């Protein structure tokens, strides 16, 4: 049997292709790598590394929820805090800010109410650290200490 080496990309049906493209580019910093006529937009975080990680596809019907969440790994707790501030400044709906015991997460919604997450890992040796709500207004140093302390 072959071996899966990782996730390649996710396709998301959308109602407003241009509005959703603007959100993912302006709010998350993704780049359009290419388009397929008027029907699909291919987005990437790093065009040198990956052609696309997300495909937005015109054709979402009604209020159908088509995904549980899309999660974006970022490089540091400071990056999560920076996105949190951007989301607040742009009026993006934030669902929650939490630690799952080995990192820091901010859950939020895109304009079509899909749940998204930005998260950064925090190495916690030999066990899981603190799990629960966190305050991203705290400094990165305070957040890391809280997670590691358990």
KAFENFEN-V683596 format. One record per helix or strand. SS is the DSSP state (H for helix, E for strand). FROM is the first residue (numbers start at 1). TO is the last residue. If there is no record, write none. Layout:
# KAFENFEN-V683596
SS:FROM:TO  SS:FROM:TO
This chain:
# KAFENFEN-V683596
E:10:14  H:17:26  E:31:36  E:40:44  E:54:58  E:70:73  H:77:90  E:94:100  E:103:109  E:115:121  E:131:133  H:140:149
